């Protein structure tokens, strides 16, 4: 269980970067909004802080 908080921090960072990329795709108009894309963006926005919270809790 020693590497779990570090793994969760990296996973939270990855989710945040992917959410920013997804938002950029929406803003520049490369892809239009669809239910799946918006749901993915929202899931990434929720998963990132949850992973950071779990990493601090498991220290």
C-alpha distance matrix in Angstrom:
0.0 3.8 5.6 5.4 8.0 9.9 10.2 11.4 13.8 15.2 15.6 17.4 19.5 20.4 21.5 23.6 25.3 26.1 27.5 29.7 30.9 31.7 33.6 35.5 36.5 38.0 39.7 41.4 42.5 41.2 40.2 41.5 39.6 38.8 36.8 34.0 33.7 33.7 31.2 28.8 29.4 28.8 25.6 24.3 25.5 23.6 20.3 20.1 20.2 17.9 15.1 15.9 16.0 12.7 11.1 13.1 12.4 8.6 9.3
3.8 0.0 3.8 5.7 7.2 8.2 9.6 11.4 12.8 14.2 15.5 17.2 18.7 20.0 21.5 23.2 24.6 25.9 27.5 29.3 30.5 31.8 33.6 35.1 36.4 38.1 39.5 41.1 42.5 41.2 40.5 42.1 40.3 39.8 38.1 35.3 34.6 34.7 32.5 29.9 30.1 29.7 26.7 25.0 26.0 24.5 21.3 20.3 20.4 18.8 15.7 15.7 16.3 13.5 10.9 12.6 12.8 9.3 8.4
5.6 3.8 0.0 3.8 5.8 5.4 6.1 8.7 10.1 10.8 12.2 14.3 15.6 16.5 18.4 20.2 21.3 22.5 24.4 26.1 27.1 28.4 30.4 31.7 33.0 34.8 36.3 37.7 39.1 37.6 37.1 38.8 37.2 36.8 35.3 32.4 31.5 31.8 29.7 27.0 27.2 27.1 24.2 22.1 23.4 22.3 18.9 17.8 18.4 17.1 13.7 13.9 15.3 12.7 9.9 12.4 13.3 10.2 9.7
5.4 5.7 3.8 0.0 3.8 5.4 5.0 6.1 8.6 9.9 10.3 12.1 14.2 15.1 16.2 18.3 19.9 20.8 22.3 24.4 25.6 26.5 28.4 30.1 31.3 32.8 34.4 36.1 37.3 36.0 35.2 36.6 34.7 34.1 32.4 29.6 29.0 29.0 26.8 24.2 24.5 24.1 21.1 19.4 20.7 19.2 15.7 15.1 15.6 13.8 10.5 11.3 12.4 9.4 7.3 10.3 10.8 7.7 8.7
8.0 7.2 5.8 3.8 0.0 3.8 5.4 5.1 6.2 8.7 9.7 10.4 12.3 14.1 15.2 16.5 18.4 19.9 21.0 22.7 24.4 25.5 26.9 28.7 30.3 31.6 32.9 34.8 36.2 35.3 34.6 35.9 34.0 33.7 32.1 29.6 28.6 28.3 26.3 23.9 23.6 23.0 20.4 18.4 19.1 17.7 14.7 13.3 13.2 12.0 8.8 8.5 9.6 7.4 4.2 6.9 8.3 6.2 6.3
9.9 8.2 5.4 5.4 3.8 0.0 3.8 5.4 5.1 6.3 8.6 9.9 10.7 12.4 14.3 15.5 16.7 18.4 20.0 21.4 22.7 24.3 25.9 27.2 28.8 30.5 31.7 33.3 34.9 33.7 33.4 35.0 33.5 33.5 32.2 29.6 28.2 28.2 26.6 23.8 23.4 23.4 20.9 18.4 19.3 18.6 15.5 13.6 14.2 13.8 10.2 9.6 11.9 10.4 6.9 9.5 11.7 9.9 9.2
10.2 9.6 6.1 5.0 5.4 3.8 0.0 3.8 5.5 5.2 6.1 8.6 9.9 10.5 12.3 14.3 15.4 16.4 18.3 20.1 21.0 22.3 24.3 25.7 26.9 28.6 30.2 31.7 33.0 31.6 31.0 32.7 31.2 30.9 29.6 26.7 25.6 25.9 24.1 21.1 21.2 21.4 18.6 16.3 17.8 17.1 13.6 12.3 13.8 12.9 9.1 9.9 12.4 10.4 8.0 11.4 13.1 11.2 11.7
11.4 11.4 8.7 6.1 5.1 5.4 3.8 0.0 3.8 5.4 4.9 6.0 8.5 9.6 10.3 12.2 14.1 15.1 16.3 18.4 19.8 20.7 22.4 24.2 25.5 26.8 28.4 30.3 31.5 30.4 29.6 30.9 29.1 28.8 27.3 24.6 23.6 23.5 21.5 18.9 18.8 18.5 15.8 13.6 14.7 13.7 10.3 9.1 10.2 9.1 5.3 6.5 8.9 7.1 5.4 9.1 10.6 9.6 10.8
13.8 12.8 10.1 8.6 6.2 5.1 5.5 3.8 0.0 3.8 5.4 5.1 6.2 8.6 9.9 10.6 12.4 14.2 15.3 16.7 18.5 19.9 21.2 22.7 24.5 25.9 27.0 28.8 30.4 29.6 29.2 30.6 29.0 29.2 28.0 25.6 24.0 23.7 22.3 19.6 18.8 18.7 16.6 13.9 14.4 14.1 11.2 8.8 9.5 9.9 6.5 5.5 8.8 8.6 6.0 8.6 11.4 11.0 11.2
15.2 14.2 10.8 9.9 8.7 6.3 5.2 5.4 3.8 0.0 3.8 5.4 5.0 6.1 8.6 9.8 10.5 12.2 14.2 15.4 16.4 18.2 19.9 21.0 22.5 24.4 25.6 27.0 28.6 27.4 27.2 29.0 27.7 28.0 27.1 24.4 22.7 22.9 21.8 18.6 18.0 18.7 16.5 13.5 14.7 15.1 11.9 9.6 11.6 12.2 8.7 8.7 12.2 11.8 9.5 12.4 15.0 14.2 14.4
15.6 15.5 12.2 10.3 9.7 8.6 6.1 4.9 5.4 3.8 0.0 3.8 5.4 5.0 6.2 8.6 9.9 10.5 12.2 14.3 15.3 16.3 18.3 19.9 21.0 22.6 24.2 25.8 27.0 25.8 25.1 26.7 25.1 25.0 23.9 21.1 19.7 20.0 18.5 15.4 15.2 15.7 13.2 10.4 12.2 12.3 8.8 7.4 10.1 10.0 6.7 8.3 11.5 10.8 9.7 13.0 14.9 14.4 15.5
17.4 17.2 14.3 12.1 10.4 9.9 8.6 6.0 5.1 5.4 3.8 0.0 3.8 5.4 5.1 6.2 8.7 9.9 10.6 12.5 14.3 15.2 16.5 18.5 20.0 21.2 22.5 24.5 25.9 25.2 24.5 25.7 24.0 24.2 23.0 20.7 19.0 18.6 17.4 14.7 13.7 13.8 11.8 8.9 9.5 9.7 6.9 4.2 6.6 7.6 5.0 5.6 9.1 9.6 8.9 11.5 13.7 14.1 15.2
19.5 18.7 15.6 14.2 12.3 10.7 9.9 8.5 6.2 5.0 5.4 3.8 0.0 3.8 5.4 5.1 6.2 8.6 9.8 10.7 12.4 14.2 15.4 16.6 18.5 20.1 21.0 22.7 24.5 23.7 23.6 25.2 23.9 24.6 24.0 21.7 19.4 19.3 18.7 15.8 14.3 15.2 13.8 10.3 10.8 12.1 9.9 6.7 9.1 11.0 8.6 8.2 11.9 12.9 11.5 13.6 16.4 16.8 17.2
20.4 20.0 16.5 15.1 14.1 12.4 10.5 9.6 8.6 6.1 5.0 5.4 3.8 0.0 3.8 5.4 5.2 6.1 8.5 10.0 10.5 12.2 14.2 15.3 16.5 18.5 19.9 21.2 22.6 21.4 21.2 23.0 21.9 22.4 21.9 19.3 17.1 17.6 17.0 13.6 12.8 14.3 12.7 9.1 10.9 12.5 9.9 7.8 11.2 12.5 10.1 11.0 14.5 14.8 13.8 16.5 18.9 18.9 19.7
21.5 21.5 18.4 16.2 15.2 14.3 12.3 10.3 9.9 8.6 6.2 5.1 5.4 3.8 0.0 3.8 5.5 5.1 6.1 8.7 9.8 10.4 12.2 14.2 15.2 16.5 18.2 20.1 21.1 20.2 19.5 20.8 19.2 19.5 18.8 16.3 14.3 14.4 13.5 10.4 9.4 10.6 9.0 5.4 7.3 8.9 6.7 5.2 9.0 10.2 8.9 10.3 13.3 14.0 13.9 16.5 18.4 18.9 20.3
23.6 23.2 20.2 18.3 16.5 15.5 14.3 12.2 10.6 9.8 8.6 6.2 5.1 5.4 3.8 0.0 3.8 5.5 5.1 6.3 8.7 9.8 10.6 12.4 14.3 15.4 16.4 18.5 20.1 19.7 19.4 20.6 19.1 20.1 19.7 17.8 15.2 14.7 14.7 12.0 9.8 10.9 10.5 6.8 6.8 9.4 8.4 5.6 8.5 11.0 10.2 10.4 13.5 15.0 14.8 16.6 19.0 20.0 20.9
25.3 24.6 21.3 19.9 18.4 16.7 15.4 14.1 12.4 10.5 9.9 8.7 6.2 5.2 5.5 3.8 0.0 3.8 5.4 5.2 6.2 8.6 9.9 10.6 12.5 14.4 15.2 16.6 18.4 17.6 17.9 19.7 18.9 20.2 20.4 18.3 15.3 15.6 16.1 13.0 10.9 13.1 12.9 9.1 9.9 12.8 11.7 9.2 12.2 14.6 13.3 13.5 16.9 18.2 17.4 19.5 22.1 22.7 23.3
26.1 25.9 22.5 20.8 19.9 18.4 16.4 15.1 14.2 12.2 10.5 9.9 8.6 6.1 5.1 5.5 3.8 0.0 3.8 5.4 5.0 6.1 8.6 9.7 10.5 12.5 14.2 15.5 16.6 15.4 15.1 17.0 16.1 17.0 17.2 14.8 11.9 12.7 13.1 9.7 8.3 11.1 10.7 7.3 9.2 12.1 11.0 9.7 13.2 15.0 14.0 15.1 18.2 19.1 18.8 21.3 23.4 23.9 25.1
27.5 27.5 24.4 22.3 21.0 20.0 18.3 16.3 15.3 14.2 12.2 10.6 9.8 8.5 6.1 5.1 5.4 3.8 0.0 3.8 5.4 5.0 6.1 8.5 9.8 10.6 12.2 14.4 15.4 15.1 14.5 15.5 14.1 15.2 15.2 13.5 10.5 10.3 11.0 8.4 5.6 8.1 8.8 5.7 6.3 9.8 9.9 8.9 11.8 13.9 13.9 14.8 17.4 18.9 19.2 21.2 23.2 24.2 25.6
29.7 29.3 26.1 24.4 22.7 21.4 20.1 18.4 16.7 15.4 14.3 12.5 10.7 10.0 8.7 6.3 5.2 5.4 3.8 0.0 3.8 5.4 5.0 6.1 8.7 9.9 10.3 12.3 14.1 14.1 14.4 15.8 15.0 16.9 17.6 16.2 12.8 12.5 14.1 11.7 8.7 11.2 12.4 9.3 9.1 12.8 13.1 11.3 13.7 16.5 16.3 16.5 19.3 21.1 21.0 22.7 25.1 26.3 27.1
30.9 30.5 27.1 25.6 24.4 22.7 21.0 19.8 18.5 16.4 15.3 14.3 12.4 10.5 9.8 8.7 6.2 5.0 5.4 3.8 0.0 3.8 5.4 5.0 6.3 8.8 9.8 10.7 12.3 11.4 12.0 14.1 14.0 15.9 17.1 15.3 11.8 12.6 14.4 11.6 9.4 12.7 13.6 10.8 11.6 15.2 15.0 13.7 16.7 19.0 18.4 19.0 22.0 23.4 23.2 25.3 27.6 28.4 29.3
31.7 31.8 28.4 26.5 25.5 24.3 22.3 20.7 19.9 18.2 16.3 15.2 14.2 12.2 10.4 9.8 8.6 6.1 5.0 5.4 3.8 0.0 3.8 5.4 5.1 6.4 8.7 10.3 10.8 10.1 9.6 11.1 10.5 12.2 13.3 11.7 8.1 8.9 11.0 8.6 6.4 10.1 11.4 9.4 10.4 13.9 14.2 13.7 16.7 18.6 18.6 19.7 22.3 23.6 24.0 26.1 28.1 29.0 30.4
33.6 33.6 30.4 28.4 26.9 25.9 24.3 22.4 21.2 19.9 18.3 16.5 15.4 14.2 12.2 10.6 9.9 8.6 6.1 5.0 5.4 3.8 0.0 3.8 5.4 5.1 6.1 8.7 9.9 10.5 10.4 11.1 10.4 12.8 14.1 13.5 9.8 9.3 12.0 10.6 7.5 10.3 12.6 10.8 10.5 14.2 15.3 14.5 16.8 19.2 19.7 20.3 22.7 24.5 25.0 26.7 28.7 30.1 31.3
35.5 35.1 31.7 30.1 28.7 27.2 25.7 24.2 22.7 21.0 19.9 18.5 16.6 15.3 14.2 12.4 10.6 9.7 8.5 6.1 5.0 5.4 3.8 0.0 3.8 5.3 5.0 6.1 8.4 8.7 10.0 11.6 12.0 14.8 16.8 16.0 12.2 12.5 15.4 13.6 10.9 14.0 16.0 13.8 13.8 17.6 18.4 17.1 19.6 22.2 22.2 22.6 25.3 27.1 27.1 28.8 31.2 32.4 33.3
36.5 36.4 33.0 31.3 30.3 28.8 26.9 25.5 24.5 22.5 21.0 20.0 18.5 16.5 15.2 14.3 12.5 10.5 9.8 8.7 6.3 5.1 5.4 3.8 0.0 3.8 5.6 5.6 6.1 5.5 6.4 8.6 9.7 12.3 14.7 13.8 10.1 11.3 14.3 12.6 10.8 14.2 16.1 14.4 15.1 18.7 19.3 18.7 21.5 23.6 23.7 24.5 27.2 28.7 28.9 30.9 33.0 34.0 35.2
38.0 38.1 34.8 32.8 31.6 30.5 28.6 26.8 25.9 24.4 22.6 21.2 20.1 18.5 16.5 15.4 14.4 12.5 10.6 9.9 8.8 6.4 5.1 5.3 3.8 0.0 3.8 5.7 5.2 6.5 6.2 6.5 7.0 10.2 12.7 12.7 9.2 9.4 12.9 12.2 10.1 13.0 15.5 14.6 14.7 18.1 19.4 19.1 21.5 23.6 24.3 25.2 27.4 29.1 29.8 31.6 33.4 34.7 36.1
39.7 39.5 36.3 34.4 32.9 31.7 30.2 28.4 27.0 25.6 24.2 22.5 21.0 19.9 18.2 16.4 15.2 14.2 12.2 10.3 9.8 8.7 6.1 5.0 5.6 3.8 0.0 3.8 5.4 7.9 9.0 9.3 10.1 13.6 16.1 16.4 12.8 12.6 16.1 15.5 12.8 15.3 18.1 16.8 16.3 19.9 21.4 20.6 22.6 25.2 25.8 26.2 28.5 30.6 31.0 32.4 34.6 36.1 37.2
41.4 41.1 37.7 36.1 34.8 33.3 31.7 30.3 28.8 27.0 25.8 24.5 22.7 21.2 20.1 18.5 16.6 15.5 14.4 12.3 10.7 10.3 8.7 6.1 5.6 5.7 3.8 0.0 3.8 5.7 8.3 9.6 11.6 15.1 18.0 18.0 14.5 15.1 18.6 17.6 15.3 18.3 20.8 19.2 19.2 22.9 24.0 23.1 25.4 27.9 28.2 28.6 31.2 33.1 33.2 34.9 37.2 38.4 39.4
42.5 42.5 39.1 37.3 36.2 34.9 33.0 31.5 30.4 28.6 27.0 25.9 24.5 22.6 21.1 20.1 18.4 16.6 15.4 14.1 12.3 10.8 9.9 8.4 6.1 5.2 5.4 3.8 0.0 3.8 5.4 6.3 9.0 12.3 15.6 15.9 12.8 13.7 17.3 16.7 15.1 18.0 20.5 19.5 19.8 23.2 24.4 24.1 26.6 28.8 29.2 30.1 32.5 34.1 34.6 36.5 38.5 39.6 40.9
41.2 41.2 37.6 36.0 35.3 33.7 31.6 30.4 29.6 27.4 25.8 25.2 23.7 21.4 20.2 19.7 17.6 15.4 15.1 14.1 11.4 10.1 10.5 8.7 5.5 6.5 7.9 5.7 3.8 0.0 3.8 6.8 9.8 12.4 15.7 15.2 12.2 14.0 17.2 16.0 15.0 18.4 20.3 19.1 20.1 23.5 24.1 23.9 26.7 28.7 28.7 29.8 32.5 33.8 34.0 36.2 38.2 39.1 40.4
40.2 40.5 37.1 35.2 34.6 33.4 31.0 29.6 29.2 27.2 25.1 24.5 23.6 21.2 19.5 19.4 17.9 15.1 14.5 14.4 12.0 9.6 10.4 10.0 6.4 6.2 9.0 8.3 5.4 3.8 0.0 3.8 6.6 8.7 12.1 11.8 9.1 11.2 14.3 13.5 13.0 16.2 18.0 17.5 18.8 21.8 22.5 22.9 25.7 27.3 27.6 29.1 31.5 32.6 33.2 35.5 37.2 38.0 39.7
41.5 42.1 38.8 36.6 35.9 35.0 32.7 30.9 30.6 29.0 26.7 25.7 25.2 23.0 20.8 20.6 19.7 17.0 15.5 15.8 14.1 11.1 11.1 11.6 8.6 6.5 9.3 9.6 6.3 6.8 3.8 0.0 3.8 6.4 10.1 10.9 8.7 9.9 13.2 13.5 13.0 15.6 17.8 18.0 18.8 21.5 22.8 23.5 26.0 27.5 28.3 29.8 31.8 33.1 34.1 36.2 37.7 38.8 40.6
39.6 40.3 37.2 34.7 34.0 33.5 31.2 29.1 29.0 27.7 25.1 24.0 23.9 21.9 19.2 19.1 18.9 16.1 14.1 15.0 14.0 10.5 10.4 12.0 9.7 7.0 10.1 11.6 9.0 9.8 6.6 3.8 0.0 3.8 6.9 8.3 6.4 6.6 10.0 11.0 10.5 12.5 15.0 15.7 16.2 18.6 20.3 21.3 23.6 24.8 26.0 27.7 29.3 30.6 32.0 34.0 35.2 36.4 38.5
38.8 39.8 36.8 34.1 33.7 33.5 30.9 28.8 29.2 28.0 25.0 24.2 24.6 22.4 19.5 20.1 20.2 17.0 15.2 16.9 15.9 12.2 12.8 14.8 12.3 10.2 13.6 15.1 12.3 12.4 8.7 6.4 3.8 0.0 3.8 5.5 5.3 6.2 8.4 9.9 10.7 12.3 14.1 15.5 16.6 18.4 19.8 21.5 23.8 24.5 25.7 27.8 29.3 30.2 31.8 34.0 34.9 35.9 38.3
36.8 38.1 35.3 32.4 32.1 32.2 29.6 27.3 28.0 27.1 23.9 23.0 24.0 21.9 18.8 19.7 20.4 17.2 15.2 17.6 17.1 13.3 14.1 16.8 14.7 12.7 16.1 18.0 15.6 15.7 12.1 10.1 6.9 3.8 0.0 3.8 5.6 5.3 6.0 8.5 9.9 10.5 12.0 14.2 15.3 16.4 17.9 20.1 22.2 22.4 23.9 26.2 27.3 28.0 30.0 32.2 32.7 33.8 36.4
34.0 35.3 32.4 29.6 29.6 29.6 26.7 24.6 25.6 24.4 21.1 20.7 21.7 19.3 16.3 17.8 18.3 14.8 13.5 16.2 15.3 11.7 13.5 16.0 13.8 12.7 16.4 18.0 15.9 15.2 11.8 10.9 8.3 5.5 3.8 0.0 3.8 5.5 5.1 6.1 8.6 9.9 10.3 12.2 14.1 15.2 16.0 18.2 20.8 20.8 21.8 24.4 25.8 26.1 27.9 30.4 30.9 31.7 34.3
33.7 34.6 31.5 29.0 28.6 28.2 25.6 23.6 24.0 22.7 19.7 19.0 19.4 17.1 14.3 15.2 15.3 11.9 10.5 12.8 11.8 8.1 9.8 12.2 10.1 9.2 12.8 14.5 12.8 12.2 9.1 8.7 6.4 5.3 5.6 3.8 0.0 3.8 5.4 5.1 6.2 8.7 9.8 10.6 12.3 14.3 15.2 16.6 19.4 20.1 20.8 23.0 24.8 25.5 26.9 29.3 30.3 31.1 33.4
33.7 34.7 31.8 29.0 28.3 28.2 25.9 23.5 23.7 22.9 20.0 18.6 19.3 17.6 14.4 14.7 15.6 12.7 10.3 12.5 12.6 8.9 9.3 12.5 11.3 9.4 12.6 15.1 13.7 14.0 11.2 9.9 6.6 6.2 5.3 5.5 3.8 0.0 3.8 5.4 5.0 6.2 8.5 9.9 10.5 12.4 14.1 15.6 17.7 18.6 20.0 21.9 23.2 24.4 26.0 28.1 29.0 30.3 32.5
31.2 32.5 29.7 26.8 26.3 26.6 24.1 21.5 22.3 21.8 18.5 17.4 18.7 17.0 13.5 14.7 16.1 13.1 11.0 14.1 14.4 11.0 12.0 15.4 14.3 12.9 16.1 18.6 17.3 17.2 14.3 13.2 10.0 8.4 6.0 5.1 5.4 3.8 0.0 3.8 5.4 5.1 6.0 8.6 9.8 10.5 12.0 14.3 16.3 16.5 17.9 20.3 21.4 22.1 24.1 26.2 26.7 27.9 30.4
28.8 29.9 27.0 24.2 23.9 23.8 21.1 18.9 19.6 18.6 15.4 14.7 15.8 13.6 10.4 12.0 13.0 9.7 8.4 11.7 11.6 8.6 10.6 13.6 12.6 12.2 15.5 17.6 16.7 16.0 13.5 13.5 11.0 9.9 8.5 6.1 5.1 5.4 3.8 0.0 3.8 5.5 5.1 6.2 8.6 9.9 10.3 12.2 15.0 15.3 16.0 18.4 20.0 20.5 22.0 24.5 25.4 26.2 28.5
29.4 30.1 27.2 24.5 23.6 23.4 21.2 18.8 18.8 18.0 15.2 13.7 14.3 12.8 9.4 9.8 10.9 8.3 5.6 8.7 9.4 6.4 7.5 10.9 10.8 10.1 12.8 15.3 15.1 15.0 13.0 13.0 10.5 10.7 9.9 8.6 6.2 5.0 5.4 3.8 0.0 3.8 5.5 5.2 6.2 8.7 9.9 10.9 13.4 14.5 15.5 17.2 19.0 20.2 21.5 23.5 24.7 26.0 28.0
28.8 29.7 27.1 24.1 23.0 23.4 21.4 18.5 18.7 18.7 15.7 13.8 15.2 14.3 10.6 10.9 13.1 11.1 8.1 11.2 12.7 10.1 10.3 14.0 14.2 13.0 15.3 18.3 18.0 18.4 16.2 15.6 12.5 12.3 10.5 9.9 8.7 6.2 5.1 5.5 3.8 0.0 3.8 5.4 5.0 6.2 8.5 10.2 11.8 12.6 14.4 16.2 17.2 18.5 20.4 22.2 23.0 24.5 26.8
25.6 26.7 24.2 21.1 20.4 20.9 18.6 15.8 16.6 16.5 13.2 11.8 13.8 12.7 9.0 10.5 12.9 10.7 8.8 12.4 13.6 11.4 12.6 16.0 16.1 15.5 18.1 20.8 20.5 20.3 18.0 17.8 15.0 14.1 12.0 10.3 9.8 8.5 6.0 5.1 5.5 3.8 0.0 3.8 5.4 5.2 5.9 8.6 10.7 10.6 11.9 14.4 15.5 16.1 18.0 20.2 20.8 21.9 24.4
24.3 25.0 22.1 19.4 18.4 18.4 16.3 13.6 13.9 13.5 10.4 8.9 10.3 9.1 5.4 6.8 9.1 7.3 5.7 9.3 10.8 9.4 10.8 13.8 14.4 14.6 16.8 19.2 19.5 19.1 17.5 18.0 15.7 15.5 14.2 12.2 10.6 9.9 8.6 6.2 5.2 5.4 3.8 0.0 3.8 5.4 5.0 6.1 9.1 9.8 10.4 12.4 14.3 15.1 16.3 18.6 19.8 20.8 22.9
25.5 26.0 23.4 20.7 19.1 19.3 17.8 14.7 14.4 14.7 12.2 9.5 10.8 10.9 7.3 6.8 9.9 9.2 6.3 9.1 11.6 10.4 10.5 13.8 15.1 14.7 16.3 19.2 19.8 20.1 18.8 18.8 16.2 16.6 15.3 14.1 12.3 10.5 9.8 8.6 6.2 5.0 5.4 3.8 0.0 3.8 5.7 5.7 7.3 9.1 10.6 11.7 13.2 14.9 16.3 17.9 19.2 20.8 22.7
23.6 24.5 22.3 19.2 17.7 18.6 17.1 13.7 14.1 15.1 12.3 9.7 12.1 12.5 8.9 9.4 12.8 12.1 9.8 12.8 15.2 13.9 14.2 17.6 18.7 18.1 19.9 22.9 23.2 23.5 21.8 21.5 18.6 18.4 16.4 15.2 14.3 12.4 10.5 9.9 8.7 6.2 5.2 5.4 3.8 0.0 3.8 5.6 6.1 6.4 8.9 10.6 11.1 12.5 14.6 16.1 16.8 18.5 20.8
20.3 21.3 18.9 15.7 14.7 15.5 13.6 10.3 11.2 11.9 8.8 6.9 9.9 9.9 6.7 8.4 11.7 11.0 9.9 13.1 15.0 14.2 15.3 18.4 19.3 19.4 21.4 24.0 24.4 24.1 22.5 22.8 20.3 19.8 17.9 16.0 15.2 14.1 12.0 10.3 9.9 8.5 5.9 5.0 5.7 3.8 0.0 3.8 5.8 5.1 6.0 8.6 9.8 10.4 12.1 14.4 15.1 16.2 18.5
20.1 20.3 17.8 15.1 13.3 13.6 12.3 9.1 8.8 9.6 7.4 4.2 6.7 7.8 5.2 5.6 9.2 9.7 8.9 11.3 13.7 13.7 14.5 17.1 18.7 19.1 20.6 23.1 24.1 23.9 22.9 23.5 21.3 21.5 20.1 18.2 16.6 15.6 14.3 12.2 10.9 10.2 8.6 6.1 5.7 5.6 3.8 0.0 3.8 5.4 5.3 6.4 8.7 10.0 10.8 12.8 14.4 15.6 17.3
20.2 20.4 18.4 15.6 13.2 14.2 13.8 10.2 9.5 11.6 10.1 6.6 9.1 11.2 9.0 8.5 12.2 13.2 11.8 13.7 16.7 16.7 16.8 19.6 21.5 21.5 22.6 25.4 26.6 26.7 25.7 26.0 23.6 23.8 22.2 20.8 19.4 17.7 16.3 15.0 13.4 11.8 10.7 9.1 7.3 6.1 5.8 3.8 0.0 3.8 5.4 5.0 6.0 8.5 9.8 10.7 12.1 14.2 15.8
17.9 18.8 17.1 13.8 12.0 13.8 12.9 9.1 9.9 12.2 10.0 7.6 11.0 12.5 10.2 11.0 14.6 15.0 13.9 16.5 19.0 18.6 19.2 22.2 23.6 23.6 25.2 27.9 28.8 28.7 27.3 27.5 24.8 24.5 22.4 20.8 20.1 18.6 16.5 15.3 14.5 12.6 10.6 9.8 9.1 6.4 5.1 5.4 3.8 0.0 3.8 5.5 5.0 6.1 8.5 10.0 10.4 12.1 14.5
15.1 15.7 13.7 10.5 8.8 10.2 9.1 5.3 6.5 8.7 6.7 5.0 8.6 10.1 8.9 10.2 13.3 14.0 13.9 16.3 18.4 18.6 19.7 22.2 23.7 24.3 25.8 28.2 29.2 28.7 27.6 28.3 26.0 25.7 23.9 21.8 20.8 20.0 17.9 16.0 15.5 14.4 11.9 10.4 10.6 8.9 6.0 5.3 5.4 3.8 0.0 3.8 5.4 5.1 6.1 8.7 9.8 10.5 12.6
15.9 15.7 13.9 11.3 8.5 9.6 9.9 6.5 5.5 8.7 8.3 5.6 8.2 11.0 10.3 10.4 13.5 15.1 14.8 16.5 19.0 19.7 20.3 22.6 24.5 25.2 26.2 28.6 30.1 29.8 29.1 29.8 27.7 27.8 26.2 24.4 23.0 21.9 20.3 18.4 17.2 16.2 14.4 12.4 11.7 10.6 8.6 6.4 5.0 5.5 3.8 0.0 3.8 5.5 5.1 6.4 8.7 10.1 11.1
16.0 16.3 15.3 12.4 9.6 11.9 12.4 8.9 8.8 12.2 11.5 9.1 11.9 14.5 13.3 13.5 16.9 18.2 17.4 19.3 22.0 22.3 22.7 25.3 27.2 27.4 28.5 31.2 32.5 32.5 31.5 31.8 29.3 29.3 27.3 25.8 24.8 23.2 21.4 20.0 19.0 17.2 15.5 14.3 13.2 11.1 9.8 8.7 6.0 5.0 5.4 3.8 0.0 3.8 5.5 5.3 6.2 8.7 10.4
12.7 13.5 12.7 9.4 7.4 10.4 10.4 7.1 8.6 11.8 10.8 9.6 12.9 14.8 14.0 15.0 18.2 19.1 18.9 21.1 23.4 23.6 24.5 27.1 28.7 29.1 30.6 33.1 34.1 33.8 32.6 33.1 30.6 30.2 28.0 26.1 25.5 24.4 22.1 20.5 20.2 18.5 16.1 15.1 14.9 12.5 10.4 10.0 8.5 6.1 5.1 5.5 3.8 0.0 3.8 5.4 4.9 6.0 8.7
11.1 10.9 9.9 7.3 4.2 6.9 8.0 5.4 6.0 9.5 9.7 8.9 11.5 13.8 13.9 14.8 17.4 18.8 19.2 21.0 23.2 24.0 25.0 27.1 28.9 29.8 31.0 33.2 34.6 34.0 33.2 34.1 32.0 31.8 30.0 27.9 26.9 26.0 24.1 22.0 21.5 20.4 18.0 16.3 16.3 14.6 12.1 10.8 9.8 8.5 6.1 5.1 5.5 3.8 0.0 3.8 5.5 5.4 6.5
13.1 12.6 12.4 10.3 6.9 9.5 11.4 9.1 8.6 12.4 13.0 11.5 13.6 16.5 16.5 16.6 19.5 21.3 21.2 22.7 25.3 26.1 26.7 28.8 30.9 31.6 32.4 34.9 36.5 36.2 35.5 36.2 34.0 34.0 32.2 30.4 29.3 28.1 26.2 24.5 23.5 22.2 20.2 18.6 17.9 16.1 14.4 12.8 10.7 10.0 8.7 6.4 5.3 5.4 3.8 0.0 3.8 5.6 5.5
12.4 12.8 13.3 10.8 8.3 11.7 13.1 10.6 11.4 15.0 14.9 13.7 16.4 18.9 18.4 19.0 22.1 23.4 23.2 25.1 27.6 28.1 28.7 31.2 33.0 33.4 34.6 37.2 38.5 38.2 37.2 37.7 35.2 34.9 32.7 30.9 30.3 29.0 26.7 25.4 24.7 23.0 20.8 19.8 19.2 16.8 15.1 14.4 12.1 10.4 9.8 8.7 6.2 4.9 5.5 3.8 0.0 3.8 5.6
8.6 9.3 10.2 7.7 6.2 9.9 11.2 9.6 11.0 14.2 14.4 14.1 16.8 18.9 18.9 20.0 22.7 23.9 24.2 26.3 28.4 29.0 30.1 32.4 34.0 34.7 36.1 38.4 39.6 39.1 38.0 38.8 36.4 35.9 33.8 31.7 31.1 30.3 27.9 26.2 26.0 24.5 21.9 20.8 20.8 18.5 16.2 15.6 14.2 12.1 10.5 10.1 8.7 6.0 5.4 5.6 3.8 0.0 3.8
9.3 8.4 9.7 8.7 6.3 9.2 11.7 10.8 11.2 14.4 15.5 15.2 17.2 19.7 20.3 20.9 23.3 25.1 25.6 27.1 29.3 30.4 31.3 33.3 35.2 36.1 37.2 39.4 40.9 40.4 39.7 40.6 38.5 38.3 36.4 34.3 33.4 32.5 30.4 28.5 28.0 26.8 24.4 22.9 22.7 20.8 18.5 17.3 15.8 14.5 12.6 11.1 10.4 8.7 6.5 5.5 5.6 3.8 0.0
